[in-house]
């Protein structure tokens, strides 16, 4: 019952998960569907750096997908592959049209945790592999389920496969069409395709623009300002104005015994480790400070271990945001890759009247994390940084532009260009 409720919350309460209520198409996003599954990660195989990977069609690149199940019991997990449209809904292609090899694979690579207070089993697999390879570009979702039951979903993992055919230039400026050097950033984008014969570029090409991996504030299908010979230009488009936000906050829980960055104290209560972060401040009226961050990403890491995947422990991390009065207009969420950039009950903060603060506890694997506080106002699907973090045009954000091609008569969106700034 609880898993069913989580599924409903994911695709309904988080309104941006449904692109069109009229068509009733579900939009797929990376997320975990069960409480006992933690630390779902997707990265390039052979690397440990935080990154939001994109595969190149026909290359030797592989993704490593991994997650932990909080026990030493062996589970039977299987995954299948879905092809998605540019908007994240499932395409009409059959598996034989976008996949070579088998349509399902069992996850057979797993190891139990070693010398950890929290028992867990670490599962991982590589994609593509000898038994399963994508044959077309576009968006994809890996659907991971248990005991051969496709309705018993454990997690979804979304990624993209690109066939580079266009050149993309991005310029970010604080001087926007709605104010000068204030709270926003505006993107100007050029897409050139000299080597591709596109008959109707204004109609056949679709852009998707994301900021720091977020999907709630992404810009889908802005209209070009100029359609030139072999080029589309998106200049002075109000659709391409983003809240600039602020640099991400951070904390480090690599050690259970020594306080890492932004950790006030560490406590063990017989069963669990607890890391209490220093109280955070509302930064909406503070001056902007340049600070290094990973734009919302995180790294799993534990001190004095040989294998972070199986020897890093879990800790309850306690967030504390003092506010004299709660914001009744909406909910405050801890956001970033640590919560998959979603807005769920699991990462919604509760207001503590006694301590006059928003509080939240998350069960996280040891490592270094970025996070921020977002306010999602009632009735809206786009969260804001204004209330807690503030917004400053100088903020160093990560922007990713995806260019899709859907020629007349085709049944799917090809991804023909990706540029990350």
C-alpha positions as CSV (number, residue, x, y, z in Angstrom):
1,X,0.0,0.0,0.0
2,X,2.8,2.4,0.9
3,X,4.6,1.8,-2.4
4,X,1.4,2.4,-4.3
5,X,1.0,5.7,-2.5
6,X,4.5,6.7,-3.3
7,X,3.8,5.9,-7.0
8,X,0.7,8.1,-6.9
9,X,2.5,10.9,-5.2
10,X,5.4,10.8,-7.7
11,X,3.2,11.0,-10.8
12,X,0.3,13.1,-9.5
13,X,1.2,15.3,-6.5
14,X,4.4,16.3,-8.3
15,X,2.4,17.9,-11.0
16,X,5.3,18.5,-13.4
17,X,5.5,14.7,-13.7
18,X,2.5,14.8,-16.0
19,X,3.1,16.9,-19.1
20,X,-0.5,16.7,-20.4
21,X,-3.5,15.7,-18.3
22,X,-5.6,15.6,-21.5
23,X,-3.5,12.8,-22.9
24,X,-2.8,11.2,-19.5
25,X,0.7,10.4,-20.4
26,X,3.1,9.8,-17.5
27,X,6.4,11.5,-17.7
28,X,9.4,9.4,-16.5
29,X,12.1,10.8,-14.2
30,X,14.9,9.3,-12.2
31,X,13.4,8.3,-8.9
32,X,13.3,5.5,-6.2
33,X,10.0,3.8,-5.5
34,X,10.7,1.9,-2.3
35,X,11.9,3.1,1.1
36,X,14.4,0.3,1.5
37,X,16.3,1.3,-1.7
38,X,18.8,4.1,-1.3
39,X,21.6,5.9,-3.2
40,X,20.5,5.3,-6.8
41,X,23.3,6.6,-9.0
42,X,24.0,6.8,-12.7
43,X,27.5,7.7,-13.9
44,X,30.0,6.9,-16.7
45,X,31.5,3.4,-16.1
46,X,35.0,3.6,-14.6
47,X,34.6,7.0,-13.1
48,X,33.9,8.3,-9.6
49,X,33.2,11.9,-10.4
50,X,29.7,13.4,-10.1
51,X,28.3,13.9,-13.6
52,X,25.1,13.8,-15.5
53,X,26.0,11.5,-18.3
54,X,24.9,11.4,-21.9
55,X,25.8,8.4,-24.1
56,X,26.9,8.9,-27.7
57,X,25.2,6.5,-30.1
58,X,27.5,3.8,-31.4
59,X,30.3,4.6,-29.0
60,X,32.0,2.4,-26.5
61,X,30.7,4.5,-23.6
62,X,28.8,2.7,-20.8
63,X,26.8,3.8,-17.9
64,X,27.1,2.2,-14.4
65,X,23.8,2.2,-12.6
66,X,23.9,1.2,-8.9
67,X,21.8,1.3,-5.7
68,X,21.6,-0.1,-2.2
69,X,18.9,-2.3,-0.7
70,X,18.9,-2.0,3.1
71,X,19.4,-5.6,4.1
72,X,21.7,-8.6,3.4
73,X,18.9,-10.5,1.8
74,X,19.3,-11.4,-1.8
75,X,16.7,-9.8,-4.1
76,X,15.7,-10.7,-7.6
77,X,15.9,-7.5,-9.6
78,X,15.3,-7.2,-13.4
79,X,15.4,-4.2,-15.7
80,X,13.9,-3.3,-19.0
81,X,14.3,-0.3,-21.3
82,X,11.8,2.2,-22.4
83,X,12.3,4.8,-25.2
84,X,10.9,8.2,-24.5
85,X,9.8,11.3,-26.4
86,X,11.5,14.7,-25.9
87,X,9.0,15.5,-23.2
88,X,9.8,12.4,-21.2
89,X,6.7,10.4,-22.1
90,X,7.0,7.0,-23.6
91,X,7.3,6.9,-27.4
92,X,5.4,4.7,-29.7
93,X,8.4,2.6,-30.8
94,X,8.4,-1.1,-30.1
95,X,11.5,-2.5,-28.3
96,X,12.7,-4.0,-31.6
97,X,12.9,-0.6,-33.1
98,X,15.2,1.0,-30.5
99,X,17.0,-2.0,-28.9
100,X,19.3,-4.7,-30.1
101,X,19.4,-7.9,-28.1
102,X,17.3,-8.9,-25.1
103,X,14.4,-6.8,-23.8
104,X,15.0,-7.6,-20.1
105,X,18.1,-8.4,-18.0
106,X,18.5,-9.7,-14.5
107,X,20.8,-7.7,-12.1
108,X,23.3,-10.4,-11.0
109,X,26.2,-8.2,-9.8
110,X,25.8,-7.5,-6.1
111,X,27.9,-7.4,-2.9
112,X,26.9,-7.2,0.7
113,X,28.2,-4.3,2.9
114,X,31.3,-4.9,5.0
115,X,31.8,-3.6,8.6
116,X,28.8,-1.2,8.5
117,X,26.3,-0.5,11.1
118,X,23.6,-0.4,8.5
119,X,23.4,-3.7,6.6
120,X,22.9,-3.3,2.9
121,X,23.4,-5.0,-0.4
122,X,25.0,-3.0,-3.2
123,X,23.6,-3.8,-6.7
124,X,25.1,-2.5,-10.0
125,X,25.1,-3.2,-13.7
126,X,26.4,-1.7,-16.9
127,X,24.4,-0.4,-19.9
128,X,24.8,-0.8,-22.8
129,X,26.2,-4.3,-22.6
130,X,26.7,-7.4,-24.7
131,X,23.1,-8.4,-24.4
132,X,21.4,-5.1,-24.8
133,X,22.3,-2.0,-26.9
134,X,20.3,1.1,-28.0
135,X,20.0,1.5,-31.7
136,X,18.5,5.0,-32.0
137,X,19.1,8.3,-30.2
138,X,16.7,9.9,-27.8
139,X,15.6,9.8,-24.2
140,X,15.5,6.5,-22.4
141,X,14.3,5.1,-19.0
142,X,15.5,1.9,-17.3
143,X,12.7,0.4,-15.3
144,X,14.0,-1.7,-12.4
145,X,11.5,-4.1,-10.9
146,X,11.5,-7.0,-8.4
147,X,10.6,-10.8,-8.7
148,X,9.8,-10.5,-12.4
149,X,6.7,-8.4,-11.6
150,X,6.8,-5.3,-13.8
151,X,4.3,-3.6,-11.5
152,X,6.6,-4.1,-8.5
153,X,8.8,-1.2,-9.6
154,X,11.9,-0.4,-7.5
155,X,13.3,2.6,-9.4
156,X,13.4,4.4,-12.7
157,X,16.7,5.6,-14.2
158,X,16.5,8.2,-17.0
159,X,19.3,9.1,-19.4
160,X,19.9,10.2,-23.0
161,X,21.6,8.9,-26.1
162,X,22.8,11.5,-28.6
163,X,23.8,11.2,-32.3
164,X,25.8,14.5,-32.7
165,X,24.6,16.3,-35.9
166,X,24.4,20.0,-34.9
167,X,26.6,22.6,-33.2
168,X,25.2,24.4,-30.2
169,X,26.4,27.7,-28.8
170,X,25.1,29.0,-25.5
171,X,25.6,32.4,-23.9
172,X,24.4,33.2,-20.4
173,X,23.9,36.8,-19.3
174,X,22.6,38.7,-16.3
175,X,21.2,41.5,-18.4
176,X,17.7,40.0,-19.2
177,X,14.5,41.2,-20.9
178,X,12.8,41.8,-17.6
179,X,15.6,43.4,-15.5
180,X,19.2,44.4,-15.6
181,X,21.8,42.5,-13.5
182,X,19.4,41.4,-10.8
183,X,17.9,38.1,-10.0
184,X,17.7,36.3,-13.3
185,X,19.9,34.8,-16.0
186,X,18.9,34.7,-19.7
187,X,20.2,32.2,-22.3
188,X,20.9,33.0,-25.9
189,X,21.2,29.8,-28.0
190,X,22.4,29.2,-31.6
191,X,21.8,25.8,-33.2
192,X,23.6,25.3,-36.6
193,X,23.1,22.3,-38.8
194,X,25.1,22.8,-42.0
195,X,25.7,19.1,-42.5
196,X,22.1,18.0,-41.9
197,X,19.2,18.4,-44.4
198,X,16.3,19.6,-42.3
199,X,13.4,20.7,-44.4
200,X,11.3,22.4,-41.7
201,X,13.7,23.3,-38.9
202,X,11.3,25.6,-37.0
203,X,8.7,22.8,-36.9
204,X,10.9,19.7,-36.7
205,X,13.5,20.8,-34.1
206,X,12.6,21.0,-30.4
207,X,14.8,22.3,-27.6
208,X,14.9,21.3,-24.0
209,X,16.9,23.4,-21.5
210,X,17.7,22.4,-17.9
211,X,19.3,24.2,-15.1
212,X,21.4,22.1,-12.6
213,X,19.6,18.9,-13.5
214,X,16.2,20.2,-12.4
215,X,13.1,19.3,-14.3
216,X,10.5,21.5,-12.6
217,X,11.8,24.7,-14.1
218,X,13.0,23.3,-17.4
219,X,12.1,25.1,-20.6
220,X,10.5,22.9,-23.3
221,X,10.2,23.8,-26.9
222,X,10.9,27.6,-27.0
223,X,10.2,29.1,-30.4
224,X,13.2,30.4,-32.3
225,X,13.6,34.2,-32.7
226,X,15.2,33.8,-36.1
227,X,15.1,31.0,-38.7
228,X,18.2,31.4,-40.9
229,X,19.9,29.3,-43.5
230,X,21.0,26.2,-41.6
231,X,20.6,27.9,-38.2
232,X,18.1,28.6,-35.5
233,X,18.7,31.5,-33.2
234,X,17.0,31.9,-29.8
235,X,17.8,35.5,-28.8
236,X,16.0,37.7,-26.2
237,X,13.5,34.9,-25.5
238,X,11.5,35.5,-22.3
239,X,11.0,31.7,-22.2
240,X,14.8,31.3,-21.7
241,X,14.9,33.4,-18.5
242,X,15.7,31.5,-15.3
243,X,15.9,32.4,-11.7
244,X,19.6,32.7,-11.2
245,X,19.4,31.2,-7.7
246,X,22.4,31.0,-5.4
247,X,25.4,28.7,-5.0
248,X,24.5,25.3,-3.5
249,X,25.1,24.6,0.2
250,X,27.3,21.6,1.2
251,X,28.1,19.2,3.9
252,X,30.6,16.3,4.3
253,X,29.8,13.1,6.3
254,X,32.8,11.0,5.2
255,X,33.6,10.3,8.8
256,X,31.4,9.0,11.6
257,X,33.8,10.2,14.2
258,X,35.1,13.6,13.1
259,X,32.8,16.5,12.1
260,X,33.1,17.3,8.4
261,X,32.2,20.5,6.6
262,X,29.0,22.1,7.9
263,X,28.5,19.3,10.5
264,X,27.8,20.6,14.0
265,X,27.9,17.2,15.8
266,X,27.8,13.5,15.2
267,X,25.9,11.2,17.5
268,X,25.4,7.4,17.7
269,X,22.3,6.0,19.4
270,X,22.9,2.3,19.4
271,X,21.4,1.7,16.0
272,X,22.1,4.7,13.8
273,X,24.6,7.4,13.3
274,X,23.2,10.9,13.3
275,X,24.9,14.0,11.7
276,X,23.4,17.3,12.8
277,X,24.2,20.1,10.4
278,X,24.7,23.6,11.6
279,X,21.6,25.7,11.4
280,X,21.2,27.2,8.0
281,X,20.4,30.9,7.3
282,X,17.9,32.4,4.9
283,X,20.1,34.0,2.3
284,X,17.4,35.9,0.4
285,X,18.6,39.3,1.6
286,X,22.3,38.4,2.0
287,X,25.0,39.6,-0.4
288,X,26.1,37.1,-3.0
289,X,29.3,35.2,-2.2
290,X,31.2,33.2,-4.8
291,X,31.7,29.6,-3.7
292,X,32.7,26.4,-5.3
293,X,29.9,23.9,-5.7
294,X,29.0,20.8,-7.8
295,X,25.6,22.3,-8.9
296,X,23.6,19.9,-6.8
297,X,25.5,16.7,-7.2
298,X,27.2,14.4,-4.7
299,X,30.0,11.9,-4.2
300,X,29.8,8.8,-2.0
301,X,33.0,8.6,0.1
302,X,34.0,7.3,3.5
303,X,37.3,7.8,5.2
304,X,39.8,4.9,5.7
305,X,37.9,2.3,3.5
306,X,39.0,0.5,0.4
307,X,35.6,0.3,-1.3
308,X,33.2,3.2,-0.9
309,X,30.3,1.3,-2.5
310,X,30.3,-1.5,0.1
311,X,32.1,0.0,3.2
312,X,30.5,3.4,3.4
313,X,27.9,3.5,6.1
314,X,24.6,5.3,6.4
315,X,23.7,8.3,8.6
316,X,20.6,10.2,9.5
317,X,21.4,13.8,8.4
318,X,19.4,16.4,10.2
319,X,18.6,19.7,8.4
320,X,17.6,22.8,10.5
321,X,16.4,26.0,8.9
322,X,15.4,28.6,11.5
323,X,12.4,30.8,10.4
324,X,10.3,32.8,12.8
325,X,7.0,32.0,11.0
326,X,6.3,29.3,8.5
327,X,5.5,30.1,4.8
328,X,1.8,29.1,4.5
329,X,1.9,29.7,0.8
330,X,3.7,26.4,0.0
331,X,6.2,23.7,1.1
332,X,9.9,24.0,1.7
333,X,11.9,21.1,0.1
334,X,15.6,20.0,0.4
335,X,16.6,19.8,-3.2
336,X,19.5,18.5,-5.3
337,X,20.6,15.1,-6.6
338,X,20.5,13.7,-3.1
339,X,16.6,13.9,-3.4
340,X,16.6,13.3,-7.2
341,X,15.4,16.9,-7.6
342,X,11.9,15.8,-6.9
343,X,9.2,17.2,-4.6
344,X,8.0,14.4,-2.5
345,X,6.8,13.9,1.1
346,X,10.3,12.4,1.8
347,X,12.1,15.6,1.2
348,X,9.5,18.1,2.3
349,X,10.5,19.9,5.5
350,X,8.1,20.2,8.5
351,X,7.8,23.3,10.6
352,X,8.7,22.8,14.3
353,X,6.8,25.4,16.3
354,X,8.8,24.8,19.4
355,X,12.2,25.6,17.8
356,X,10.8,28.0,15.2
357,X,12.4,26.2,12.3
358,X,11.9,24.0,9.3
359,X,13.4,20.5,10.0
360,X,14.0,17.4,7.9
361,X,16.0,14.1,8.4
362,X,17.4,12.2,5.4
363,X,19.0,8.8,5.6
364,X,22.1,9.2,3.4
365,X,25.2,7.2,2.6
366,X,28.6,8.7,3.7
367,X,30.0,11.3,1.3
368,X,30.0,14.9,0.3
369,X,26.7,16.5,-0.8
370,X,25.3,19.7,-2.4
371,X,21.8,20.9,-1.5
372,X,19.5,23.9,-1.5
373,X,16.1,24.9,-0.1
374,X,13.3,25.5,-2.6
375,X,9.8,26.8,-1.9
376,X,7.1,25.1,-4.0
377,X,4.0,27.3,-3.7
378,X,0.5,25.9,-3.7
379,X,-0.9,25.2,-7.2
380,X,2.5,25.7,-8.9
381,X,4.8,23.2,-10.5
382,X,7.9,25.5,-10.7
383,X,9.7,25.9,-7.4
384,X,11.5,29.2,-6.5
385,X,14.8,30.0,-4.9
386,X,13.7,33.6,-4.0
387,X,12.3,32.9,-0.6
388,X,15.2,31.0,1.1
389,X,18.3,31.0,-1.1
390,X,17.7,34.3,-2.9
391,X,18.6,34.8,-6.6
392,X,21.7,36.6,-7.9
393,X,22.7,37.0,-11.6
394,X,26.4,36.1,-10.7
395,X,25.5,32.6,-9.7
396,X,27.5,29.9,-11.5
397,X,24.8,27.4,-12.8
398,X,25.0,24.4,-15.0
399,X,22.8,24.7,-18.1
400,X,22.2,21.8,-20.5
401,X,20.6,22.2,-23.9
402,X,19.1,19.2,-25.7
403,X,18.2,19.4,-29.4
404,X,15.6,16.9,-30.7
405,X,14.7,16.2,-34.4
406,X,11.3,14.9,-35.4
407,X,11.0,14.9,-39.2
408,X,7.6,14.5,-40.8
409,X,6.3,10.9,-40.7
410,X,8.7,9.7,-38.0
411,X,7.3,8.2,-34.7
412,X,10.0,9.3,-32.3
413,X,12.2,12.2,-31.3
414,X,15.9,11.8,-32.2
415,X,18.4,13.6,-30.0
416,X,20.9,15.2,-32.4
417,X,22.8,17.5,-30.0
418,X,23.6,18.1,-26.4
419,X,25.6,21.0,-25.0
420,X,26.4,21.6,-21.3
421,X,27.7,24.9,-20.1
